[in-house]
Amino acid sequence: MASILRRGDSYSVRFKYKDHAGRICEGWESFKTKKEAQDRKISVEKELLDGTFLIPDAMTVAEMLYKWLPIQSSKHKWSPKTYTQSVAMVQNLIVPYIGKRKVQDLRTYDIEQFYATLSQTPCGQYVHGEKQELTENQKKRLLSSTSIHEVHTLLKTAFSYAVDWDLIHKSPAPREAPKVNTEERTIWDERTMLAALQTIENPALHLAVHMSMILSLREGEILGLQPGDIDFDAADGRGTITVGRSLQRTEKAALEKTDPNQIYHIFPDQREGSSSALVLKKPKTKKSSRTLYLTRPLKEELLTWLEKLRQDELAMDGRYRNCGQLFRLPNGMPVAPEALSKWYRTWRAEHPEFEKIVFHGLRHSSATYQLIESGGNIKAVQGNTGHATTGILMDTYAHTQDKPRLELAEKLEADFYSQDIGSPKSGSVPVKENLPDSIQITPEGMLKVVRQMNPEQRREFTRLLFA
């Protein structure tokens, strides 16, 4: 089945096998010593007999990934945004470094070295697969550990498909994902949120920021709202707003590769020949579809905004193009995410007195404030934020604030040291067993301290504990 031939100073193992199409092919493998060739001859004959022989394949990592992407997208019904982000990751973070390597030649060590290279790679080194000229400041901004972790997740899944395709026997992806060095996102407390809101003059930006602060809405969810989603009479006149869509800009090429059932509507191009489009799509998760309760000021602002839309339509004298969205430009067309981001960045530049946070940071600020105000009622806040799990809410959005922690220290100081435990004899050493239960530093002792508080104190203690 296999034979050894001497070729100069090396030895070659020759064997025949059937490829994926059933054709008889001949293979050669060279070795420096006769012993290595003999060992390989024995192993290749065994593999051919028991069906574990790995058919030689010259497929590269790039070829494998571009074959896998549309399959993965179709199987998991990716949104256009997810597909676009995955393609960009392959183009800019994987292919330039290991794209030309044969899949069958890769080992776990190679992937670990690849991750080490990425950790020293500047952000934006490649765009659409093309290397960019970066300034010295840009070179200092290295790729985040989160991005490297996302590359690992993608490769791990893709290599598992390569195993299923009999391209490789074992995935070269390391078992353990690269560590993520998370830095807590900067947020605002409630005073800062209110102060910032009062400085915004752009009515569309004011409403969007107000909704993010009070309702913890995502940017795409805000722009995806329609007037019919608002019920001003619901909840005994408080009013509600229902979230069921998200507006995004996506590449048209991605729309052809993604599940059409994810898309509700594609808006017509505002610029001829545009490669991207605004789309209304299904929300991020099932829990993202939710009904939220309005505050009185937000309800009044919404009514004012709807009247503005009516006046805009009258002013356009028949030239108004009503897109059907709640957030519209004066001509009736939808407000795109990039327009809202630009308005927000412009306002932020004009008000350096506020600590810089991105628009999504408003949602983080809102979620943290709601957790504090609700006394740590995680499920209630999850219902507002629309997170798939409470774990995501607590791990990502429950930011620590200094004010509640300071208040907690003051509360402990006031209650702990004011307890009447009697006066010990001079020079005596207190023994733990002889102390009153209320001062025992045990879970049971702390519970007794809490039970001795009045209802208002307990509520405040719980609220601060979950901050």
URSULPE-V617357 format. One record per residue. RES is the residue in three letters. PHI is phi in whole degrees, 0 to 359 (NA if undefined). PSI is psi in whole degrees, -180 to 180 (none if undefined). OMEGA is omega in radians with two decimals (999 if undefined). Layout:
((RES/PHI/PSI/OMEGA) (RES/PHI/PSI/OMEGA))
This chain:
((MET/NA/-32/3.11) (ALA/220/152/-3.12) (SER/222/160/-3.14) (ILE/245/132/3.10) (LEU/236/140/3.08) (ARG/269/130/-3.11) (ARG/231/93/-3.08) (GLY/69/-123/3.14) (ASP/266/6/-3.12) (SER/236/171/-3.13) (TYR/235/138/-3.13) (SER/242/139/3.05) (VAL/259/122/3.14) (ARG/251/136/-3.12) (PHE/208/161/3.10) (LYS/244/147/-3.12) (TYR/208/167/3.07) (LYS/259/132/3.11) (ASP/279/-175/-3.09) (HIS/298/-24/-3.14) (ALA/268/2/3.13) (GLY/86/7/-3.14) (ARG/277/145/3.10) (ILE/281/124/-3.14) (CYS/235/159/3.11) (GLU/245/135/-3.12) (GLY/240/151/3.13) (TRP/229/138/3.03) (GLU/223/131/-3.06) (SER/255/147/-3.12) (PHE/220/156/-3.09) (LYS/282/-33/-3.10) (THR/239/159/3.12) (LYS/293/-36/3.14) (LYS/300/-45/3.11) (GLU/298/-40/-3.14) (ALA/293/-41/3.13) (GLN/296/-43/3.11) (ASP/298/-41/-3.14) (ARG/291/-36/3.10) (LYS/300/-44/3.14) (ILE/296/-44/-3.09) (SER/291/-38/-3.10) (VAL/289/-35/3.09) (GLU/295/-41/3.11) (LYS/296/-44/3.14) (GLU/297/-39/3.13) (LEU/293/-34/-3.13) (LEU/286/-44/-3.07) (ASP/268/2/3.05) (GLY/82/15/3.14) (THR/259/6/-3.14) (PHE/295/130/-3.14) (LEU/271/112/-3.10) (ILE/296/125/-3.14) (PRO/304/133/-3.11) (ASP/218/133/-3.10) (ALA/267/11/-3.11) (MET/300/131/3.13) (THR/271/168/3.10) (VAL/300/-42/-3.14) (ALA/298/-46/3.14) (GLU/298/-42/-3.14) (MET/295/-44/-3.11) (LEU/293/-41/-3.14) (TYR/288/-21/3.01) (LYS/282/-35/-3.06) (TRP/281/-37/-3.02) (LEU/307/-54/-3.12) (PRO/295/-30/3.10) (ILE/293/-47/3.13) (GLN/296/-42/-3.14) (SER/298/-44/-3.13) (SER/291/-41/-3.10) (LYS/295/-42/-3.05) (HIS/257/10/3.06) (LYS/52/55/3.13) (TRP/298/147/2.98) (SER/283/160/3.09) (PRO/305/-37/-3.12) (LYS/295/-44/3.13) (THR/297/-42/3.13) (TYR/296/-46/-3.13) (THR/299/-44/-3.14) (GLN/296/-39/-3.14) (SER/292/-42/3.09) (VAL/298/-44/3.14) (ALA/297/-38/3.13) (MET/296/-44/3.12) (VAL/296/-47/-3.09) (GLN/296/-42/-2.94) (ASN/257/-24/-3.04) (LEU/243/-12/-3.09) (ILE/241/-57/-3.06) (VAL/303/-43/-3.13) (PRO/298/-19/-3.04) (TYR/253/-45/-3.11) (ILE/231/12/-3.07) (GLY/299/-33/-3.09) (LYS/272/-6/3.13) (ARG/287/143/3.06) (LYS/289/137/-3.13) (VAL/302/-40/-3.09) (GLN/289/-15/-3.13) (ASP/269/-13/-3.06) (LEU/285/141/3.05) (ARG/236/165/-3.12) (THR/303/-38/3.12) (TYR/301/-41/-3.13) (ASP/298/-41/-3.12) (ILE/291/-39/3.11) (GLU/296/-39/3.08) (GLN/293/-35/3.09) (PHE/298/-45/3.10) (TYR/298/-40/3.12) (ALA/297/-38/3.10) (THR/294/-43/3.13) (LEU/299/-36/-3.10) (SER/295/-18/3.12) (GLN/251/13/-3.09) (THR/265/132/3.10) (PRO/293/149/3.03) (CYS/297/140/3.08) (GLY/74/20/3.12) (GLN/299/-37/3.10) (TYR/234/140/3.05) (VAL/228/123/-3.05) (HIS/54/34/3.09) (GLY/81/-2/-3.12) (GLU/258/134/-3.14) (LYS/290/137/-3.07) (GLN/254/150/3.00) (GLU/276/120/-3.06) (LEU/249/149/3.04) (THR/284/168/-3.14) (GLU/299/-39/3.11) (ASN/294/-39/3.12) (GLN/294/-35/-3.14) (LYS/294/-25/-3.11) (LYS/281/-18/-3.13) (ARG/273/95/-3.07) (LEU/279/157/3.12) (LEU/302/138/-3.09) (SER/285/156/3.09) (SER/296/-28/3.09) (THR/295/-42/3.12) (SER/296/-41/3.13) (ILE/293/-37/3.08) (HIS/297/-39/3.12) (GLU/293/-37/3.06) (VAL/299/-44/3.12) (HIS/300/-45/-3.14) (THR/300/-43/3.14) (LEU/295/-47/-3.12) (LEU/295/-39/-3.13) (LYS/300/-43/3.12) (THR/291/-44/-3.11) (ALA/297/-43/3.14) (PHE/293/-28/3.08) (SER/294/-33/3.05) (TYR/291/-38/3.12) (ALA/298/-34/3.06) (VAL/293/-45/3.13) (ASP/298/-30/-3.14) (TRP/276/6/-3.11) (ASP/60/27/3.09) (LEU/278/-36/3.07) (ILE/221/158/3.11) (HIS/276/-34/-3.04) (LYS/218/140/3.13) (SER/291/135/3.09) (PRO/279/-6/-3.13) (ALA/295/133/3.12) (PRO/301/148/3.14) (ARG/295/-43/-3.11) (GLU/267/132/3.13) (ALA/287/152/3.06) (PRO/303/142/-3.11) (LYS/292/142/3.12) (VAL/257/121/3.09) (ASN/267/91/-3.06) (THR/279/136/3.02) (GLU/246/132/-3.08) (GLU/296/131/-3.13) (ARG/293/140/3.09) (THR/290/134/3.11) (ILE/227/172/3.07) (TRP/251/149/2.99) (ASP/276/178/-3.02) (GLU/296/-35/-3.14) (ARG/294/-42/3.14) (THR/294/-41/3.13) (MET/301/-47/-3.12) (LEU/294/-42/3.14) (ALA/297/-41/3.13) (ALA/294/-42/-3.13) (LEU/301/-37/-3.09) (GLN/287/-9/3.14) (THR/261/-7/-3.06) (ILE/275/123/-3.11) (GLU/261/-30/3.10) (ASN/297/115/-3.04) (PRO/298/-38/3.13) (ALA/292/-44/3.12) (LEU/294/-40/3.13) (HIS/301/-46/-3.12) (LEU/294/-42/-3.13) (ALA/296/-44/3.13) (VAL/295/-42/3.12) (HIS/301/-43/-3.12) (MET/291/-36/3.11) (SER/291/-39/-3.13) (MET/291/-40/-3.05) (ILE/270/-38/-3.03) (LEU/254/-1/3.13) (SER/58/38/-3.09) (LEU/277/147/2.99) (ARG/285/158/-3.12) (GLU/301/-47/-3.14) (GLY/295/-33/3.11) (GLU/292/-39/3.13) (ILE/299/-49/-3.09) (LEU/286/-16/3.12) (GLY/274/-6/-3.12) (LEU/290/152/3.07) (GLN/231/154/-3.11) (PRO/307/-33/-3.14) (GLY/291/-12/3.11) (ASP/282/-12/-3.09) (ILE/262/131/3.03) (ASP/237/100/-3.06) (PHE/289/-18/-3.09) (ASP/263/-11/-3.08) (ALA/293/164/3.11) (ALA/54/49/3.11) (ASP/57/38/3.07) (GLY/91/-5/3.11) (ARG/293/-41/-3.13) (GLY/97/144/3.12) (THR/226/163/3.04) (ILE/223/133/-3.06) (THR/254/129/3.14) (VAL/261/125/-3.13) (GLY/211/3/-3.12) (ARG/213/163/3.06) (SER/223/139/3.12) (LEU/257/130/-3.13) (GLN/219/156/2.94) (ARG/260/133/-3.11) (THR/220/157/3.09) (GLU/289/138/-3.13) (LYS/298/-34/3.12) (ALA/298/-33/3.14) (ALA/290/-31/3.14) (LEU/297/-32/-3.12) (GLU/285/-18/-3.08) (LYS/257/-4/-3.03) (THR/247/167/-3.10) (ASP/294/118/-3.12) (PRO/296/-21/3.13) (ASN/289/-13/3.11) (GLN/281/-16/-3.03) (ILE/254/128/3.07) (TYR/271/-40/-3.04) (HIS/201/142/3.04) (ILE/246/120/-3.11) (PHE/283/146/3.12) (PRO/296/151/-3.13) (ASP/296/138/3.00) (GLN/267/-16/3.08) (ARG/234/130/-3.11) (GLU/295/134/3.10) (GLY/79/13/-3.13) (SER/295/139/3.13) (SER/272/-4/3.13) (SER/236/168/-3.13) (ALA/213/151/3.00) (LEU/275/132/-3.12) (VAL/228/149/2.96) (LEU/260/124/-3.07) (LYS/231/170/3.07) (LYS/298/152/-3.14) (PRO/294/169/-3.02) (LYS/301/-47/3.12) (THR/224/172/3.11) (LYS/299/-38/-3.13) (LYS/287/-12/3.09) (SER/292/-24/3.05) (SER/281/113/-3.01) (ARG/203/162/3.08) (THR/248/131/-3.06) (LEU/242/151/-3.11) (TYR/264/137/-3.10) (LEU/274/153/2.93) (THR/268/161/-3.12) (ARG/299/-46/3.12) (PRO/298/-38/3.13) (LEU/292/-39/3.10) (LYS/298/-45/3.13) (GLU/296/-39/3.14) (GLU/293/-36/3.11) (LEU/295/-42/3.11) (LEU/297/-41/3.10) (THR/296/-41/-3.14) (TRP/295/-43/3.13) (LEU/297/-35/3.08) (GLU/292/-37/3.09) (LYS/297/-42/3.11) (LEU/300/-40/3.13) (ARG/295/-41/3.13) (GLN/292/-37/3.09) (ASP/299/-42/-3.12) (GLU/294/-41/3.11) (LEU/295/-39/-3.09) (ALA/291/-26/-3.10) (MET/281/-12/3.02) (ASP/52/57/3.07) (GLY/87/-8/-3.12) (ARG/263/4/-3.11) (TYR/285/132/-3.13) (ARG/248/88/-3.06) (ASN/291/110/-3.12) (CYS/279/-13/3.13) (GLY/91/-4/-3.12) (GLN/271/159/3.08) (LEU/290/-41/3.13) (PHE/264/113/-3.12) (ARG/228/156/2.98) (LEU/282/166/3.14) (PRO/304/-22/3.11) (ASN/269/2/3.08) (GLY/96/-8/-3.14) (MET/281/158/-3.07) (PRO/292/150/3.02) (VAL/280/120/-3.12) (ALA/279/154/3.12) (PRO/305/-38/-3.12) (GLU/292/-29/3.10) (ALA/290/-45/3.12) (LEU/297/-42/3.12) (SER/297/-40/3.14) (LYS/295/-44/3.11) (TRP/300/-43/-3.10) (TYR/294/-43/3.13) (ARG/296/-38/3.12) (THR/296/-46/3.11) (TRP/299/-43/-3.11) (ARG/297/-38/3.12) (ALA/293/-30/3.14) (GLU/280/-12/-3.09) (HIS/229/72/-3.13) (PRO/291/-7/3.14) (GLU/291/-19/3.12) (PHE/263/137/3.10) (GLU/300/136/-3.05) (LYS/290/126/2.97) (ILE/223/152/3.10) (VAL/283/168/-3.10) (PHE/301/-40/-3.14) (HIS/295/-21/3.09) (GLY/296/-22/3.07) (LEU/295/-38/3.10) (ARG/295/-42/3.08) (HIS/297/-43/3.13) (SER/298/-43/-3.13) (SER/296/-46/-3.11) (ALA/297/-42/3.13) (THR/295/-44/3.14) (TYR/296/-40/3.13) (GLN/294/-37/3.10) (LEU/297/-39/3.12) (ILE/293/-50/-3.07) (GLU/294/-29/-3.11) (SER/274/1/-3.11) (GLY/71/28/3.11) (GLY/83/22/3.12) (ASN/283/88/-3.01) (ILE/297/-42/-3.09) (LYS/295/-38/3.13) (ALA/295/-43/-3.13) (VAL/290/-37/3.09) (GLN/300/-36/3.10) (GLY/297/-31/3.11) (ASN/279/-42/-3.06) (THR/281/-26/3.14) (GLY/79/22/3.11) (HIS/287/147/-3.11) (ALA/294/-36/-3.13) (THR/223/158/3.09) (THR/289/-24/3.13) (GLY/298/-43/3.12) (ILE/297/-42/-3.13) (LEU/299/-48/-3.06) (MET/286/-39/-3.07) (ASP/284/-33/-3.02) (THR/255/-34/-2.97) (TYR/251/-18/-3.11) (ALA/277/77/-3.10) (HIS/286/147/3.09) (THR/279/134/3.07) (GLN/241/142/-3.08) (ASP/291/-35/-3.07) (LYS/300/-52/3.11) (PRO/298/-35/3.14) (ARG/291/-37/3.08) (LEU/295/-42/3.12) (GLU/297/-37/3.13) (LEU/295/-42/3.11) (ALA/297/-41/3.12) (GLU/295/-39/3.13) (LYS/294/-44/3.12) (LEU/296/-40/3.13) (GLU/297/-43/-3.10) (ALA/293/-40/-3.05) (ASP/273/-39/-3.02) (PHE/290/-49/-3.03) (TYR/278/-9/-3.11) (SER/268/4/-3.12) (GLN/288/144/3.12) (ASP/269/103/-3.12) (ILE/246/9/-3.14) (GLY/82/168/-3.11) (SER/256/117/3.11) (PRO/290/155/3.13) (LYS/294/147/-3.10) (SER/300/132/3.08) (GLY/82/-8/-3.12) (SER/280/151/3.10) (VAL/258/118/-3.11) (PRO/296/137/3.08) (VAL/256/136/-3.04) (LYS/304/-41/-3.07) (GLU/292/-25/-3.09) (ASN/269/-4/-3.13) (LEU/280/153/3.07) (PRO/300/154/-3.11) (ASP/303/-33/-3.01) (SER/294/-16/-3.09) (ILE/251/1/3.12) (GLN/293/126/-3.12) (ILE/275/71/3.11) (THR/224/164/3.08) (PRO/304/-40/3.14) (GLU/295/-41/3.13) (GLY/296/-42/3.12) (MET/294/-37/3.10) (LEU/298/-39/3.12) (LYS/295/-36/3.09) (VAL/297/-44/-3.13) (VAL/295/-41/-3.11) (ARG/294/-26/3.13) (GLN/283/-12/3.12) (MET/286/153/3.03) (ASN/283/167/-3.07) (PRO/306/-40/-3.13) (GLU/294/-40/3.12) (GLN/294/-42/3.13) (ARG/297/-41/3.14) (ARG/297/-43/3.14) (GLU/294/-40/3.14) (PHE/297/-44/3.12) (THR/296/-42/-3.14) (ARG/299/-45/-3.12) (LEU/289/-34/-3.12) (LEU/297/-36/-3.10) (PHE/268/1/-3.12) (ALA/294/none/999))
